[in-house]
Amino acid sequence: MQEKKYEAARIEFQGFVSKFPKSGLDESALYYIGECYFSEKHYEDAIKAYQQVVDKYPKGGKTAGALLKQAMGWQQMGETTMARIIYTRLVEKFPGTPQAQAAQKKLQQL
């Protein structure tokens, strides 16, 4: 049942991005598309969605979170080298943020 809600939410966010690509809210919609995929354990799709946030909004408010979740997705798939690369990039690009602090802890655990 819960998975259906994520799927429905993802479809709505995708529709929003398609209809309003320059609304200023599409950064959040793209991020939440990634969140839906991540919650459904579709990590590859989540990583791709988060990458759209990173590419389109390199200094955006959701970018640090997108990088963190990307790295976590790689880690969930057993790709620790990729996870390490993304965690390190996050720490370097967004020092002092809560996401960078979380990434630093994750790096110590790898």
N, CA, C and O atoms as CSV, one atom per row, in Angstrom:
chain,resi,resn,atom,element,x,y,z
A,1,MET,N,N,0.822,-1.196,0.000
A,1,MET,CA,C,0.000,0.000,0.000
A,1,MET,C,C,0.868,1.263,0.000
A,1,MET,O,O,0.622,2.195,-0.766
A,2,GLN,N,N,1.877,1.281,0.862
A,2,GLN,CA,C,2.755,2.442,0.959
A,2,GLN,C,C,3.469,2.702,-0.368
A,2,GLN,O,O,3.635,3.852,-0.773
A,3,GLU,N,N,3.891,1.624,-1.046
A,3,GLU,CA,C,4.600,1.775,-2.312
A,3,GLU,C,C,3.727,2.482,-3.341
A,3,GLU,O,O,4.223,3.289,-4.127
A,4,LYS,N,N,2.449,2.189,-3.340
A,4,LYS,CA,C,1.528,2.839,-4.276
A,4,LYS,C,C,1.476,4.344,-4.033
A,4,LYS,O,O,1.361,5.127,-4.975
A,5,LYS,N,N,1.561,4.742,-2.766
A,5,LYS,CA,C,1.535,6.169,-2.453
A,5,LYS,C,C,2.779,6.862,-2.986
A,5,LYS,O,O,2.700,7.975,-3.506
A,6,TYR,N,N,3.928,6.205,-2.859
A,6,TYR,CA,C,5.156,6.785,-3.403
A,6,TYR,C,C,5.072,6.887,-4.919
A,6,TYR,O,O,5.483,7.884,-5.512
A,7,GLU,N,N,4.539,5.851,-5.528
A,7,GLU,CA,C,4.406,5.858,-6.985
A,7,GLU,C,C,3.472,6.981,-7.432
A,7,GLU,O,O,3.776,7.706,-8.379
A,8,ALA,N,N,2.350,7.122,-6.758
A,8,ALA,CA,C,1.391,8.175,-7.103
A,8,ALA,C,C,2.010,9.558,-6.898
A,8,ALA,O,O,1.835,10.456,-7.722
A,9,ALA,N,N,2.724,9.716,-5.803
A,9,ALA,CA,C,3.379,11.001,-5.534
A,9,ALA,C,C,4.424,11.299,-6.603
A,9,ALA,O,O,4.518,12.422,-7.099
A,10,ARG,N,N,5.201,10.291,-6.948
A,10,ARG,CA,C,6.242,10.472,-7.963
A,10,ARG,C,C,5.630,10.903,-9.291
A,10,ARG,O,O,6.151,11.795,-9.962
A,11,ILE,N,N,4.539,10.275,-9.662
A,11,ILE,CA,C,3.864,10.622,-10.919
A,11,ILE,C,C,3.386,12.072,-10.883
A,11,ILE,O,O,3.491,12.791,-11.876
A,12,GLU,N,N,2.867,12.493,-9.747
A,12,GLU,CA,C,2.418,13.886,-9.611
A,12,GLU,C,C,3.597,14.853,-9.721
A,12,GLU,O,O,3.505,15.873,-10.403
A,13,PHE,N,N,4.701,14.531,-9.051
A,13,PHE,CA,C,5.886,15.394,-9.136
A,13,PHE,C,C,6.418,15.448,-10.566
A,13,PHE,O,O,6.812,16.512,-11.044
A,14,GLN,N,N,6.429,14.310,-11.243
A,14,GLN,CA,C,6.896,14.279,-12.631
A,14,GLN,C,C,5.998,15.130,-13.524
A,14,GLN,O,O,6.479,15.839,-14.408
A,15,GLY,N,N,4.706,15.056,-13.290
A,15,GLY,CA,C,3.772,15.880,-14.047
A,15,GLY,C,C,4.002,17.357,-13.801
A,15,GLY,O,O,3.938,18.169,-14.724
A,16,PHE,N,N,4.271,17.698,-12.554
A,16,PHE,CA,C,4.542,19.094,-12.209
A,16,PHE,C,C,5.777,19.604,-12.937
A,16,PHE,O,O,5.769,20.699,-13.501
A,17,VAL,N,N,6.841,18.799,-12.921
A,17,VAL,CA,C,8.088,19.197,-13.588
A,17,VAL,C,C,7.854,19.373,-15.085
A,17,VAL,O,O,8.394,20.295,-15.695
A,18,SER,N,N,7.057,18.498,-15.671
A,18,SER,CA,C,6.767,18.599,-17.107
A,18,SER,C,C,5.962,19.856,-17.431
A,18,SER,O,O,6.227,20.532,-18.426
A,19,LYS,N,N,4.989,20.161,-16.595
A,19,LYS,CA,C,4.113,21.304,-16.858
A,19,LYS,C,C,4.745,22.641,-16.492
A,19,LYS,O,O,4.487,23.655,-17.142
A,20,PHE,N,N,5.574,22.639,-15.449
A,20,PHE,CA,C,6.123,23.893,-14.928
A,20,PHE,C,C,7.639,23.800,-14.734
A,20,PHE,O,O,8.128,23.938,-13.613
A,21,PRO,N,N,8.380,23.569,-15.811
A,21,PRO,CA,C,9.826,23.341,-15.667
A,21,PRO,C,C,10.614,24.554,-15.174
A,21,PRO,O,O,11.734,24.407,-14.685
A,22,LYS,N,N,10.049,25.731,-15.295
A,22,LYS,CA,C,10.767,26.937,-14.873
A,22,LYS,C,C,10.031,27.663,-13.755
A,22,LYS,O,O,10.125,28.882,-13.619
A,23,SER,N,N,9.306,26.903,-12.969
A,23,SER,CA,C,8.471,27.510,-11.936
A,23,SER,C,C,9.264,27.981,-10.726
A,23,SER,O,O,8.768,28.778,-9.929
A,24,GLY,N,N,10.476,27.499,-10.585
A,24,GLY,CA,C,11.225,27.780,-9.371
A,24,GLY,C,C,10.984,26.719,-8.309
A,24,GLY,O,O,11.736,26.614,-7.340
A,25,LEU,N,N,9.948,25.946,-8.495
A,25,LEU,CA,C,9.654,24.858,-7.558
A,25,LEU,C,C,10.068,23.506,-8.114
A,25,LEU,O,O,9.952,22.484,-7.438
A,26,ASP,N,N,10.549,23.506,-9.346
A,26,ASP,CA,C,10.914,22.221,-9.940
A,26,ASP,C,C,12.125,21.597,-9.256
A,26,ASP,O,O,12.289,20.378,-9.303
A,27,GLU,N,N,12.973,22.397,-8.625
A,27,GLU,CA,C,14.094,21.825,-7.870
A,27,GLU,C,C,13.565,20.887,-6.785
A,27,GLU,O,O,14.040,19.761,-6.635
A,28,SER,N,N,12.589,21.362,-6.044
A,28,SER,CA,C,12.000,20.528,-4.989
A,28,SER,C,C,11.290,19.321,-5.581
A,28,SER,O,O,11.398,18.214,-5.055
A,29,ALA,N,N,10.569,19.531,-6.667
A,29,ALA,CA,C,9.852,18.415,-7.291
A,29,ALA,C,C,10.828,17.345,-7.766
A,29,ALA,O,O,10.590,16.154,-7.564
A,30,LEU,N,N,11.926,17.764,-8.396
A,30,LEU,CA,C,12.935,16.796,-8.842
A,30,LEU,C,C,13.521,16.038,-7.652
A,30,LEU,O,O,13.715,14.824,-7.709
A,31,TYR,N,N,13.796,16.764,-6.586
A,31,TYR,CA,C,14.340,16.136,-5.384
A,31,TYR,C,C,13.361,15.097,-4.831
A,31,TYR,O,O,13.760,13.990,-4.468
A,32,TYR,N,N,12.094,15.459,-4.772
A,32,TYR,CA,C,11.108,14.536,-4.205
A,32,TYR,C,C,10.811,13.353,-5.127
A,32,TYR,O,O,10.365,12.304,-4.662
A,33,ILE,N,N,11.051,13.514,-6.410
A,33,ILE,CA,C,10.995,12.351,-7.306
A,33,ILE,C,C,12.066,11.351,-6.859
A,33,ILE,O,O,11.816,10.149,-6.765
A,34,GLY,N,N,13.252,11.874,-6.589
A,34,GLY,CA,C,14.324,11.019,-6.079
A,34,GLY,C,C,13.960,10.375,-4.755
A,34,GLY,O,O,14.242,9.198,-4.531
A,35,GLU,N,N,13.335,11.144,-3.881
A,35,GLU,CA,C,12.929,10.610,-2.577
A,35,GLU,C,C,11.924,9.467,-2.734
A,35,GLU,O,O,11.995,8.461,-2.030
A,36,CYS,N,N,10.999,9.638,-3.658
A,36,CYS,CA,C,10.016,8.572,-3.890
A,36,CYS,C,C,10.708,7.302,-4.372
A,36,CYS,O,O,10.459,6.212,-3.858
A,37,TYR,N,N,11.577,7.455,-5.362
A,37,TYR,CA,C,12.315,6.285,-5.849
A,37,TYR,C,C,13.137,5.655,-4.728
A,37,TYR,O,O,13.168,4.432,-4.588
A,38,PHE,N,N,13.799,6.487,-3.932
A,38,PHE,CA,C,14.637,5.973,-2.850
A,38,PHE,C,C,13.788,5.183,-1.855
A,38,PHE,O,O,14.178,4.101,-1.415
A,39,SER,N,N,12.639,5.725,-1.510
A,39,SER,CA,C,11.750,5.047,-0.564
A,39,SER,C,C,11.226,3.727,-1.111
A,39,SER,O,O,10.926,2.801,-0.359
A,40,GLU,N,N,11.122,3.659,-2.439
A,40,GLU,CA,C,10.691,2.416,-3.088
A,40,GLU,C,C,11.859,1.448,-3.293
A,40,GLU,O,O,11.686,0.350,-3.822
A,41,LYS,N,N,13.047,1.874,-2.866
A,41,LYS,CA,C,14.279,1.094,-3.025
A,41,LYS,C,C,14.685,0.930,-4.495
A,41,LYS,O,O,15.350,-0.041,-4.857
A,42,HIS,N,N,14.284,1.873,-5.323
A,42,HIS,CA,C,14.708,1.930,-6.725
A,42,HIS,C,C,15.887,2.901,-6.782
A,42,HIS,O,O,15.769,4.030,-7.256
A,43,TYR,N,N,17.019,2.424,-6.284
A,43,TYR,CA,C,18.157,3.307,-6.055
A,43,TYR,C,C,18.749,3.889,-7.335
A,43,TYR,O,O,19.155,5.051,-7.350
A,44,GLU,N,N,18.804,3.111,-8.393
A,44,GLU,CA,C,19.359,3.648,-9.643
A,44,GLU,C,C,18.518,4.813,-10.159
A,44,GLU,O,O,19.054,5.837,-10.581
A,45,ASP,N,N,17.208,4.650,-10.122
A,45,ASP,CA,C,16.321,5.728,-10.565
A,45,ASP,C,C,16.430,6.934,-9.635
A,45,ASP,O,O,16.388,8.079,-10.086
A,46,ALA,N,N,16.568,6.672,-8.348
A,46,ALA,CA,C,16.724,7.761,-7.381
A,46,ALA,C,C,18.000,8.549,-7.672
A,46,ALA,O,O,17.991,9.780,-7.675
A,47,ILE,N,N,19.084,7.838,-7.914
A,47,ILE,CA,C,20.366,8.489,-8.205
A,47,ILE,C,C,20.240,9.381,-9.435
A,47,ILE,O,O,20.767,10.494,-9.451
A,48,LYS,N,N,19.554,8.907,-10.450
A,48,LYS,CA,C,19.357,9.704,-11.672
A,48,LYS,C,C,18.529,10.956,-11.376
A,48,LYS,O,O,18.832,12.040,-11.875
A,49,ALA,N,N,17.495,10.800,-10.572
A,49,ALA,CA,C,16.660,11.955,-10.230
A,49,ALA,C,C,17.458,12.976,-9.422
A,49,ALA,O,O,17.379,14.178,-9.677
A,50,TYR,N,N,18.221,12.493,-8.452
A,50,TYR,CA,C,19.046,13.408,-7.658
A,50,TYR,C,C,20.089,14.099,-8.536
A,50,TYR,O,O,20.431,15.258,-8.300
A,51,GLN,N,N,20.591,13.391,-9.547
A,51,GLN,CA,C,21.579,13.995,-10.437
A,51,GLN,C,C,20.979,15.166,-11.209
A,51,GLN,O,O,21.674,16.137,-11.509
A,52,GLN,N,N,19.698,15.075,-11.527
A,52,GLN,CA,C,19.036,16.199,-12.194
A,52,GLN,C,C,19.056,17.439,-11.302
A,52,GLN,O,O,19.250,18.555,-11.784
A,53,VAL,N,N,18.857,17.241,-10.013
A,53,VAL,CA,C,18.918,18.365,-9.071
A,53,VAL,C,C,20.320,18.961,-9.077
A,53,VAL,O,O,20.488,20.178,-9.167
A,54,VAL,N,N,21.325,18.094,-8.980
A,54,VAL,CA,C,22.722,18.540,-8.934
A,54,VAL,C,C,23.098,19.276,-10.221
A,54,VAL,O,O,23.749,20.320,-10.174
A,55,ASP,N,N,22.691,18.738,-11.356
A,55,ASP,CA,C,23.041,19.343,-12.643
A,55,ASP,C,C,22.332,20.674,-12.866
A,55,ASP,O,O,22.938,21.647,-13.314
A,56,LYS,N,N,21.059,20.702,-12.552
A,56,LYS,CA,C,20.243,21.881,-12.847
A,56,LYS,C,C,20.405,22.986,-11.797
A,56,LYS,O,O,20.284,24.171,-12.108
A,57,TYR,N,N,20.677,22.588,-10.562
A,57,TYR,CA,C,20.782,23.544,-9.455
A,57,TYR,C,C,22.043,23.269,-8.634
A,57,TYR,O,O,21.940,22.857,-7.478
A,58,PRO,N,N,23.229,23.488,-9.208
A,58,PRO,CA,C,24.467,23.129,-8.502
A,58,PRO,C,C,24.657,23.832,-7.157
A,58,PRO,O,O,25.378,23.331,-6.294
A,59,LYS,N,N,24.025,24.974,-6.975
A,59,LYS,CA,C,24.125,25.683,-5.694
A,59,LYS,C,C,22.758,25.828,-5.033
A,59,LYS,O,O,22.556,26.693,-4.181
A,60,GLY,N,N,21.838,24.981,-5.431
A,60,GLY,CA,C,20.471,25.067,-4.930
A,60,GLY,C,C,20.320,24.565,-3.505
A,60,GLY,O,O,21.227,23.959,-2.934
A,61,GLY,N,N,19.172,24.830,-2.961
A,61,GLY,CA,C,18.882,24.452,-1.589
A,61,GLY,C,C,18.734,22.953,-1.360
A,61,GLY,O,O,18.858,22.483,-0.230
A,62,LYS,N,N,18.473,22.212,-2.413
A,62,LYS,CA,C,18.299,20.760,-2.287
A,62,LYS,C,C,19.530,19.980,-2.751
A,62,LYS,O,O,19.555,18.752,-2.658
A,63,THR,N,N,20.541,20.675,-3.244
A,63,THR,CA,C,21.679,19.991,-3.856
A,63,THR,C,C,22.479,19.166,-2.860
A,63,THR,O,O,22.843,18.028,-3.157
A,64,ALA,N,N,22.757,19.712,-1.696
A,64,ALA,CA,C,23.518,18.947,-0.699
A,64,ALA,C,C,22.753,17.687,-0.296
A,64,ALA,O,O,23.341,16.615,-0.155
A,65,GLY,N,N,21.460,17.822,-0.117
A,65,GLY,CA,C,20.638,16.660,0.216
A,65,GLY,C,C,20.609,15.642,-0.907
A,65,GLY,O,O,20.619,14.435,-0.668
A,66,ALA,N,N,20.573,16.143,-2.142
A,66,ALA,CA,C,20.573,15.242,-3.297
A,66,ALA,C,C,21.879,14.454,-3.365
A,66,ALA,O,O,21.871,13.255,-3.645
A,67,LEU,N,N,22.992,15.125,-3.111
A,67,LEU,CA,C,24.282,14.424,-3.111
A,67,LEU,C,C,24.340,13.375,-2.005
A,67,LEU,O,O,24.821,12.262,-2.219
A,68,LEU,N,N,23.851,13.734,-0.833
A,68,LEU,CA,C,23.857,12.779,0.282
A,68,LEU,C,C,23.044,11.539,-0.070
A,68,LEU,O,O,23.492,10.412,0.138
A,69,LYS,N,N,21.854,11.757,-0.599
A,69,LYS,CA,C,20.998,10.619,-0.926
A,69,LYS,C,C,21.557,9.821,-2.106
A,69,LYS,O,O,21.391,8.602,-2.163
A,70,GLN,N,N,22.214,10.497,-3.041
A,70,GLN,CA,C,22.878,9.776,-4.134
A,70,GLN,C,C,23.909,8.811,-3.564
A,70,GLN,O,O,23.932,7.628,-3.906
A,71,ALA,N,N,24.750,9.331,-2.699
A,71,ALA,CA,C,25.795,8.495,-2.101
A,71,ALA,C,C,25.183,7.340,-1.313
A,71,ALA,O,O,25.677,6.213,-1.363
A,72,MET,N,N,24.118,7.624,-0.595
A,72,MET,CA,C,23.454,6.566,0.162
A,72,MET,C,C,22.870,5.508,-0.770
A,72,MET,O,O,22.884,4.318,-0.452
A,73,GLY,N,N,22.362,5.939,-1.910
A,73,GLY,CA,C,21.849,4.998,-2.901
A,73,GLY,C,C,22.949,4.090,-3.431
A,73,GLY,O,O,22.774,2.876,-3.534
A,74,TRP,N,N,24.094,4.699,-3.769
A,74,TRP,CA,C,25.231,3.895,-4.219
A,74,TRP,C,C,25.632,2.899,-3.134
A,74,TRP,O,O,25.920,1.736,-3.418
A,75,GLN,N,N,25.644,3.366,-1.903
A,75,GLN,CA,C,26.027,2.497,-0.790
A,75,GLN,C,C,25.032,1.342,-0.642
A,75,GLN,O,O,25.435,0.202,-0.411
A,76,GLN,N,N,23.756,1.632,-0.773
A,76,GLN,CA,C,22.732,0.587,-0.676
A,76,GLN,C,C,22.917,-0.481,-1.753
A,76,GLN,O,O,22.596,-1.651,-1.542
A,77,MET,N,N,23.435,-0.069,-2.899
A,77,MET,CA,C,23.646,-1.019,-4.000
A,77,MET,C,C,25.001,-1.716,-3.899
A,77,MET,O,O,25.362,-2.508,-4.769
A,78,GLY,N,N,25.750,-1.420,-2.836
A,78,GLY,CA,C,27.044,-2.066,-2.647
A,78,GLY,C,C,28.180,-1.409,-3.410
A,78,GLY,O,O,29.277,-1.962,-3.490
A,79,GLU,N,N,27.929,-0.247,-3.966
A,79,GLU,CA,C,28.938,0.482,-4.744
A,79,GLU,C,C,29.650,1.482,-3.830
A,79,GLU,O,O,29.440,2.691,-3.927
A,80,THR,N,N,30.493,0.956,-2.946
A,80,THR,CA,C,31.110,1.815,-1.935
A,80,THR,C,C,32.099,2.819,-2.527
A,80,THR,O,O,32.283,3.901,-1.970
A,81,THR,N,N,32.730,2.480,-3.635
A,81,THR,CA,C,33.656,3.435,-4.255
A,81,THR,C,C,32.897,4.670,-4.733
A,81,THR,O,O,33.321,5.799,-4.489
A,82,MET,N,N,31.781,4.452,-5.410
A,82,MET,CA,C,30.971,5.585,-5.868
A,82,MET,C,C,30.415,6.364,-4.679
A,82,MET,O,O,30.388,7.595,-4.693
A,83,ALA,N,N,29.977,5.646,-3.661
A,83,ALA,CA,C,29.457,6.315,-2.463
A,83,ALA,C,C,30.534,7.205,-1.854
A,83,ALA,O,O,30.268,8.351,-1.493
A,84,ARG,N,N,31.736,6.679,-1.743
A,84,ARG,CA,C,32.849,7.445,-1.168
A,84,ARG,C,C,33.126,8.707,-1.990
A,84,ARG,O,O,33.358,9.777,-1.428
A,85,ILE,N,N,33.103,8.582,-3.306
A,85,ILE,CA,C,33.352,9.733,-4.186
A,85,ILE,C,C,32.302,10.821,-3.955
A,85,ILE,O,O,32.637,12.000,-3.832
A,86,ILE,N,N,31.046,10.423,-3.898
A,86,ILE,CA,C,29.962,11.403,-3.733
A,86,ILE,C,C,29.989,12.006,-2.331
A,86,ILE,O,O,29.817,13.216,-2.178
A,87,TYR,N,N,30.202,11.183,-1.309
A,87,TYR,CA,C,30.301,11.726,0.053
A,87,TYR,C,C,31.427,12.758,0.132
A,87,TYR,O,O,31.263,13.824,0.726
A,88,THR,N,N,32.561,12.433,-0.467
A,88,THR,CA,C,33.712,13.342,-0.438
A,88,THR,C,C,33.386,14.641,-1.173
A,88,THR,O,O,33.714,15.727,-0.694
A,89,ARG,N,N,32.748,14.532,-2.323
A,89,ARG,CA,C,32.349,15.721,-3.086
A,89,ARG,C,C,31.417,16.598,-2.252
A,89,ARG,O,O,31.543,17.823,-2.249
A,90,LEU,N,N,30.497,15.974,-1.558
A,90,LEU,CA,C,29.555,16.707,-0.712
A,90,LEU,C,C,30.286,17.470,0.391
A,90,LEU,O,O,30.014,18.648,0.623
A,91,VAL,N,N,31.204,16.803,1.060
A,91,VAL,CA,C,31.966,17.438,2.141
A,91,VAL,C,C,32.767,18.622,1.609
A,91,VAL,O,O,32.870,19.657,2.269
A,92,GLU,N,N,33.333,18.466,0.415
A,92,GLU,CA,C,34.144,19.536,-0.172
A,92,GLU,C,C,33.304,20.713,-0.653
A,92,GLU,O,O,33.691,21.867,-0.466
A,93,LYS,N,N,32.164,20.435,-1.269
A,93,LYS,CA,C,31.354,21.500,-1.866
A,93,LYS,C,C,30.417,22.193,-0.883
A,93,LYS,O,O,30.054,23.352,-1.079
A,94,PHE,N,N,30.029,21.488,0.168
A,94,PHE,CA,C,29.065,22.043,1.121
A,94,PHE,C,C,29.555,21.875,2.559
A,94,PHE,O,O,28.851,21.302,3.391
A,95,PRO,N,N,30.762,22.374,2.854
A,95,PRO,CA,C,31.314,22.181,4.202
A,95,PRO,C,C,30.445,22.862,5.263
A,95,PRO,O,O,29.870,23.927,5.037
A,96,GLY,N,N,30.371,22.222,6.406
A,96,GLY,CA,C,29.644,22.802,7.524
A,96,GLY,C,C,28.142,22.578,7.507
A,96,GLY,O,O,27.457,22.909,8.475
A,97,THR,N,N,27.624,22.025,6.428
A,97,THR,CA,C,26.184,21.768,6.374
A,97,THR,C,C,25.864,20.467,7.112
A,97,THR,O,O,26.735,19.613,7.277
A,98,PRO,N,N,24.631,20.321,7.548
A,98,PRO,CA,C,24.252,19.052,8.184
A,98,PRO,C,C,24.478,17.850,7.257
A,98,PRO,O,O,24.841,16.765,7.712
A,99,GLN,N,N,24.259,18.056,5.960
A,99,GLN,CA,C,24.463,16.967,5.004
A,99,GLN,C,C,25.945,16.589,4.922
A,99,GLN,O,O,26.281,15.408,4.833
A,100,ALA,N,N,26.826,17.585,4.953
A,100,ALA,CA,C,28.268,17.309,4.924
A,100,ALA,C,C,28.699,16.588,6.196
A,100,ALA,O,O,29.549,15.699,6.155
A,101,GLN,N,N,28.118,16.970,7.309
A,101,GLN,CA,C,28.435,16.293,8.569
A,101,GLN,C,C,27.988,14.831,8.519
A,101,GLN,O,O,28.702,13.938,8.974
A,102,ALA,N,N,26.804,14.600,7.963
A,102,ALA,CA,C,26.317,13.222,7.819
A,102,ALA,C,C,27.223,12.440,6.869
A,102,ALA,O,O,27.523,11.270,7.110
A,103,ALA,N,N,27.654,13.090,5.791
A,103,ALA,CA,C,28.543,12.436,4.828
A,103,ALA,C,C,29.872,12.075,5.480
A,103,ALA,O,O,30.427,11.006,5.225
A,104,GLN,N,N,30.376,12.965,6.319
A,104,GLN,CA,C,31.642,12.704,7.012
A,104,GLN,C,C,31.519,11.461,7.893
A,104,GLN,O,O,32.432,10.636,7.941
A,105,LYS,N,N,30.405,11.333,8.579
A,105,LYS,CA,C,30.173,10.150,9.416
A,105,LYS,C,C,30.086,8.887,8.563
A,105,LYS,O,O,30.626,7.841,8.923
A,106,LYS,N,N,29.396,9.003,7.429
A,106,LYS,CA,C,29.270,7.848,6.534
A,106,LYS,C,C,30.637,7.437,5.992
A,106,LYS,O,O,30.930,6.248,5.870
A,107,LEU,N,N,31.474,8.429,5.666
A,107,LEU,CA,C,32.819,8.124,5.169
A,107,LEU,C,C,33.626,7.350,6.208
A,107,LEU,O,O,34.370,6.433,5.863
A,108,GLN,N,N,33.482,7.712,7.453
A,108,GLN,CA,C,34.211,7.027,8.521
A,108,GLN,C,C,33.741,5.583,8.685
A,108,GLN,O,O,34.494,4.727,9.149
A,109,GLN,N,N,32.497,5.319,8.303
A,109,GLN,CA,C,31.937,3.972,8.446
A,109,GLN,C,C,32.269,3.067,7.263
A,109,GLN,O,O,32.174,1.844,7.364
A,110,LEU,N,N,32.660,3.674,6.138
A,110,LEU,CA,C,32.955,2.850,4.947
A,110,LEU,C,C,34.273,2.120,5.099
A,110,LEU,O,O,34.678,1.384,4.199
